[in-house]
Amino acid sequence: MTISEAVAQRPEQRLPMRQMPLDLGPAVMQGLDDFMVGHNEALLAWLQAWPHVDGSVSPAYIWGPSGAGKTHLLRAMVERALSQGFGAIWLNAQTCQMWDAQDPMMPTLAVIDDCERLGEDHQHLAFKLFIESASSLAAQANGQMEARGSGPLLLLAAGAMPAVDLPVREDLRTRLGWGQTFALSGLDEAGLRAALQHEAARRGIALGEGVLNYLLTRYSRDLGFLMGLLDRLDRFALAEHREVTVPLLKQMLALETA
């Protein structure tokens, strides 16, 4: 029995998991190498070494402000797990998706995003993932993996605040704080400029200083918001067959609010 089957088949489970194609965001998924490090060197080094890290590999919890890049990192880790033949489970407030490992004895990485937004059913499933993870790691330590018929379940979660402050059920809040914890720092202005330029270059956009100045002086410095705005601007520029400029940006925004 695979880990995903073991979790889904528990009789008290109220939220079924479905095997689905990878659908976690943009068609071109950004990896760890695309993450603007800022002051987060220790976290990025840990993720790049995963699962061969010093100390406990699971669970781990990342917290930081909106737009700091938590979802980017979790998506990148799902891709990293799948590229190594692992299974993966993605859980957030809107969905639960899973991908079986190529070999059932390979590990599965379960990531839980936006922990502070999880509803009752998703908190219940997250708690069951922790129970299943603890059971699998105990079996691994005792040399009983063959008897289980599946590999270990490793957990990586993220939220907007330290685990102790999360508005979730107490047993889940406690478990989210059990393992390695990383505080994710947001980018300063130079970092935001570099991140936007990097994404623009990846898309083949010439992003001038005028556009950057307009974005950073008139809009939230939430990187997620700015990346979404850049994505819309890219698609609008392609549709209009025009270069990305401040007048084009103003035109797009005017049409969006009309």
FENJO-V632082 format. One line per field, one symbol per residue. ss: DSSP state (a for helix, b for strand, c for the rest). psi: psi as a letter, one per 40 degrees, with the letter a starting at -180 (. if undefined). A space follows every 10 residues. Layout:
ss: ???
psi: ???
This chain:
ss: ccaaaaaacc cccccccbbc cccccccccc caaacccccc aaaaaaaaac cccccccccb bbbbccccca aaaaaaaaaa aaacccbbbb bccccbbbbc cccccccbbb bbccaaacca aaaaaaaaaa aaaaaaaaaa acccaaaacc ccbbbbbbbc ccaaacccca aaaaaacccb bbbbccccaa aaaaaaaaaa aaacccccaa aaaaaaaacc ccaaaaaaaa aaaaaaaaaa cccccaaaaa aaaaaaac
psi: hiddddddeh dehehiiihi ihgeaidhhh adeehhdbff ddddddddeh egihahehii hhiiiheeed dddddddddd dddeeiiihh haddihiihi idheeiihhh hhifdeehad dddddddddd dddddddddd deffddddei iihihhiiie iiddehgiid ddddddedah hhhhhiiadd dddddddddd ddefhhhidd dddddeeeii fhdddddddd ddddddddde fiihiddddd dddddde.
